[in-house]
Amino acid sequence: MEASKQYYATSSLVIGYALCSSLLAVINKFAITNFNYPGLLTALQYLTSALGVWVLGKFGFLHHDPFTVETAKKFLPAALVFYLAIFTNTNLLRHANVDTFIVFRSLTPLLVAIADTAFRKQPCPSKLTFVSLVVILAGAVGYVATDNGFTLTAYSWAFAYLVTITTEMVYIKHMVTNLGLNTWGFVFYNNLLSLMMAPLFWVITGEYVDVFAAMASSSGRDLFEPVAFFAVSLSCVFGLLISFFGFAARKAISATAFTVTGVVNKFLTVAINVLIWDKHATPFGLMCLLLTIAGGVLYQQSVTGGVGNASNQALSKQVDSKNDDEADRDEEKGISGKISGV
């Protein structure tokens, strides 16, 4: 009974992350199209998430670990990798369509599986798992080969994103496992430290010049017109949601399985993208895109092996976590229960 509850709680967290991840890609494309300042956009997302956690903590709706310089020093490398992943992600969406983003996002399970085995000493993938990852790769290669929207700038950002997101998936999984913060603590540290790094990247990229110029012209109306304001606000809210679901899911599943959850529910993203944007993949490109998603579904089946096996894995995880902080575990169970009931 307890194992079954743990399984459904974990499934709820994974589904929440997948839905937020899928919708956030379209929302961020909408935001960056109407608010062409990627550094400022991501900084506003970090501010919303960090401030949201702090305010909700003050009112007792959640508990997060207090900020300490010692913990911040340990977490800083992970926050830097996270910032680079989001930064390259936003610039990829700025220069390419959502389909291209999804294809490169779908490639990450293969690289994360290799990195997990090489650096985190995880078991090698089974034959079925490896086949599913190859299917994902084949779909991605087919998409790239027929992408009529190919540009060097877009694909440079795509490869930069692929490298940083793979590093982020593996390294932050290591931090989640070893640092001992609760879920909201990770969200708070990650976004607060990323916010602190934002001004440095504004200077490096020269974006601050464009922002100041926009503020000076027409009394800043280019920055605060209604559509842009709505798009940025929506992306900030989803940024907070994905922060929670992302870290909670990382604690519940492996790095590779966590990465794949961003793939398996991309059908919604593809459908919305085709309906609202005029720039998307060709019919063959969409078929290749769907092939990468099908590979993600096959992978999910290969690593779970059905409800019963997943329940056993959940029970094993529960037994292994006996040494975790008691208050942190109680809070996460409470949050998981509320999500399961939605």
N, C-alpha and C positions, 0 to 999 in steps of 0.2 A: 504493500500500500504506500509506504513511505517512498520507495523507489519509483513508483508510478507518479506520485506527486512531483518528485524531483525531475522526472523526465518531462512532464508537461510544463513545469516552470521553466526548465531550460529551453524547451521548444518555443515557449512564448517569447523569451528573450531573443532567441535567434530570429524568429519571425518578425519581431519588432525592429530588429536591426536591419533585416533584409528589406522591409518595406520602406524604412527611413532612408536607407542607402539608395534604393531605386528611385524614390521620389526626389531625393536631394539632388541627384544628377540633373534632372530636368529643371528643378527650381533654381539651382546654381547657374545653369545655362541661361535661364530667364533673367536672373539677377545680373550676371556679367554682361548680358546683351544690353540691358538698360542702365547699367552702372559700371562703366568700363574702367574700374580701378580695382584690380584684383587684390592688391596688398591691403587697401583700406577695407574692402569687402570682407576678407578673411579676419582682419583685426576686429571689425564689428561683430563677427560671429564669435570670436574668442571672448570679447568683452561681454556679450550676452550670456554665454555659457558660464563664465567665471562668476559674473555678477548674479546670475540666476541661482547658482548653487549656493553662493554666500548668503543671499537674501532668504532663500528657502531654509537654509540652515539656521539663520537667526530666528526665524519664526517657528522653528521646531518641526518643519515638515520632512526634514531629512537630516542625516548626520554625515558630516565629512571630517576627515582628519584635519587638525589645525595646521596652518602653514608654519613650517620651520625652515630655517636656512639650511640645516644639515640635510633634511629630506629633499629640499629643492636642488641641492648640489648633486645628489644621487640621481634625481629624476631629470636633470637638465639635458643629458644626451638624448634621452627618449623624447623629450619635448622638442628638441632641435630636429630630430628625424621626422616627428609628427608635423612640425611646421613646414618642413621641406616637402613632405608628401601632399599637404593641403595646398601649398603654394604652386607646386607643379600641376596638381589636379585642376586648380582654378585657371591657370594659364593654358592648359590643354583644352578646357572647355571654351576658353576665349578664342582659340585659333582653330578648333575643329568641331565637328558636330558630336552629338551625344553618342551616336553609334560607334564612332572611333574610340571615344572614352570607354564605352562598355567593353569593346573588344580587348583593349589593353588591360582594363580592370580584370577581365576574365582570364587573362594569361597568368595572373599572379599565383593561383594555386599551384601551378607546376613549379614555379621558381621557389615558392614558400616550402613546398614539400621537399625539394632538394636542399634548401637551406636548413630546414628542420632536421633532416637526417645528418647533414654535414656538421652543423654547428651546435645543435641542441641535443644531439645523440638520440633522436627519436627513431623508432623502427622504420625500415624501408617500406614504402607503399606496397600493398599487395598487387598482384597482377591485374585484377579488375580495376583497382584504383589507378594504377599506372595507365591502363588503357583509357580510362575516362579522362585523365589529364592530357593524353595524346589527342583525344577527340577535341578537347578544348583548343589545343595548339593548332590542329588542322583547320578548325573553323576560323581561327584568328588569321592564319596564313592566307586562307582563301579570301577573307575580307580585305586584307591589306593589298593583295594582288589585284583586286578589282575596284579599289577605292578611287573613284574619279575626282575626289576632293583632296587628293594627296598634295601636301605642301611640305617643304623641308622644315619650316618653322613649326608646323603642327606636330609632325612626327618627331622632331627633336624634343619637344615638350612631352610627347607620349613616351619616349624611351626614358627620359629623365623621371617621369612619373612612375614608370614600371620599376625602375631601380629603387627609388625612394619608398614606394609603397611596399615592396617586398621586404626591404630592410625594416621598415616600420612594423610590419606584421609580425616578424620574427622577434625583433628586439623588444617591442612593447609586451609581447607574450612573456618574454623572459622577465621584464619588470613587474608585470602583474603577478607572476608566480613567486617572485623573490622579495619584492619591496615591502609587502605587508599592508599596503593602504587599502581602505575599502573602496567600493565602486565610485562613490561620489568624491572621495579623496583623489582618485585618479583623474576624474573629470576636472576637478578644481585645479589641481597642480598642472595638468596638461594645458588647459586653456589659459591660466594665469601666466605661466612661463612663456607660452607662445605669444601672448599679448605683449609681454615685456620685450620680446625679440622683434616685434613688428616694425618699430621705428628704424632699426638697423637695416632691414630689408627695403624699407621705403627709400633710404639714402642710397643703398647699393644699386637698386634698380632705377633710381631717378624718378619714381612715381610721385614723390612729394611735390615736384615741380608742376606736374599736371594737375594735382589736387589743388594747390594754391592758385593756379591759373584759373581753374574752374570756379573756385570760391570768389575770386576777384571779379570775374565776368558775370554780369547780370545779377549781382548780389547773391551768387551761389545757387541760383535757380536750377542750373544744370545738375547740381548734386542732389537737390531736394524736391524735384518734380514728383508728382503723386505716384506714377507707375514705378519709378525707380525706388521710391520710399517703400512701396508695398512689396516689391520684389526682394529688396534687402531685408526687410522685416521678416518676411516668410522664410528666407534662407537662414536667418539668425535663429528663429524658433526651431526649425528642423535641425540646425546645428547643435542646439542644446539636447534635443531628443536623441540624436544619433550618438552624442557623447555618452549618454547613459547606457543606451542599448549596446553600443560598441564595446565599452569596457566590461559591462556585465556579461556579454556573450563571450568575450575573451577569457573570462574566468571560468566559464562553463564548458568550453570546448577547446580543441586543439587549434593551433595557429592556421593550419591548412583548412580545416573544416570551417573556421571563422571566415577565412578568405572566400571560400566557396559560397557561403551564405549571401555574399554580395553579388553572386552570379545567378543563383537558382531562381530568384524572383525578378529577374530583369525583363520578363515578358511585358510587365506593366510599363516599364520605361520605354521599351521599343514601341508599344502601341501608342503611348502618349506622344512620343517623339515624332512618329509618322503623321499623327493627326494635327499637331500644332506647328511643326517646323517645315519649311519648304526645302531645307537642305538636309537630306538624310541619305542613307545608303541606297544603292541600286537594288532591284529585286534579288539578284544573286548575292549581293552583299548582305542583305537581310537574312537570306537563307544560311549563309555562313555564320552570321551573328547568332541565329537561333541554334545552329550546331554547337557553338561554344556554350550556350546556355544548357542544351541537352547534355553536353559533357559534364556540366556542373551537377545536373540532376543525377546522372549516372554515378558520379563521384559520391554524392550524398548517400545514395543507396549502398555503395560499396563500403563506406566507412561505418554506417549505422547498422546495416543488416537486419532492419526491422525494429519494431517497437520493443520486443522482448530483449533483444541484445542491447539496444540503447538503454533500456531500463537497468540492465546489469551494469553497463558502463557508468550510468549515473550513480548507482549504488556504490560502485567502486570509488568514484570520485568523492562521494560523500564520506566514505570510510577514511580515504586518504586525507581529508580536510579536517580531521578531528583536532589538529593542533592550531587551526586558524583562530583568529580573535573572535570571541563569543559574541560580543556586541555587533561586530561587523556581520557575522553570519546571520544573526537574528534580523538585522535590518534588511539584508538582502532577501531573506525568506519572506519578509513582510511585503517588500516591493514586488517580488516574484508572484506572490499570491494575488496581489491587486491586479497585476498584468494578466494573470491567468483567468481572472474573472471577467475581463473586458470582452 
